[in-house]
Amino acid sequence: MNITIILINSLFMKMNAKKANGVIRGTDKFDIPGVVDAKETAGNDAGELLDGKNEICLFFQI
């Protein structure tokens, strides 16, 4: 399994980030320890904000 950090650039939970949001919801190809987005979402659980908890942390900076 590939370890991947997703860089979204303040687009988390928006229509422009459809591919990233789909991968966050679940994939067998990648292990995602974190997502880099914006100050507003940092510290939250990415899956919890989308549709259920998956323990992928949102960060503001790498």
C-alpha positions as CSV (number, residue, x, y, z in Angstrom):
1,M,0.0,0.0,0.0
2,N,1.3,3.5,-0.9
3,I,1.5,6.1,1.8
4,T,0.0,9.4,0.4
5,I,-0.5,12.9,1.8
6,I,-3.2,14.8,-0.1
7,L,-2.6,18.5,-0.8
8,I,-5.9,20.3,-1.4
9,N,-5.1,24.0,-1.1
10,S,-8.3,25.3,0.6
11,L,-10.6,23.2,-1.6
12,F,-11.6,20.5,1.0
13,M,-15.4,19.8,0.9
14,K,-15.9,21.8,-2.3
15,M,-16.9,20.5,-5.8
16,N,-13.4,21.1,-7.2
17,A,-11.9,18.5,-4.9
18,K,-14.1,15.5,-6.0
19,K,-11.2,13.2,-6.6
20,A,-9.5,14.0,-3.3
21,N,-12.8,13.7,-1.4
22,G,-13.4,10.3,-3.0
23,V,-10.0,9.0,-2.0
24,I,-10.5,10.3,1.6
25,R,-13.9,8.4,1.8
26,G,-12.0,5.1,1.1
27,T,-9.5,3.5,-1.1
28,D,-7.6,0.2,-1.0
29,K,-4.6,1.7,-3.0
30,F,-3.5,4.3,-0.6
31,D,-2.8,4.7,3.1
32,I,-3.6,8.4,3.8
33,P,-2.2,9.7,7.1
34,G,-3.1,13.3,6.5
35,V,-4.6,16.0,4.2
36,V,-3.1,19.5,3.9
37,D,-5.8,22.1,3.3
38,A,-6.6,25.5,5.1
39,K,-6.5,27.0,8.6
40,E,-10.3,26.6,8.8
41,T,-10.3,22.8,8.5
42,A,-6.9,22.1,10.3
43,G,-7.2,19.8,13.3
44,N,-10.4,18.1,12.2
45,D,-10.9,14.6,11.0
46,A,-11.3,14.6,7.2
47,G,-13.8,11.7,7.0
48,E,-15.9,13.1,9.9
49,L,-16.3,16.4,8.0
50,L,-17.3,14.6,4.8
51,D,-19.6,11.7,5.9
52,G,-18.1,9.6,8.7
53,K,-15.0,9.2,10.9
54,N,-11.9,7.7,9.3
55,E,-9.1,9.2,11.3
56,I,-7.4,11.2,8.6
57,C,-6.2,14.4,10.1
58,L,-6.4,17.8,8.3
59,F,-3.4,20.0,8.5
60,F,-2.7,23.6,7.5
61,Q,1.0,23.2,6.8
62,I,3.4,20.3,6.0
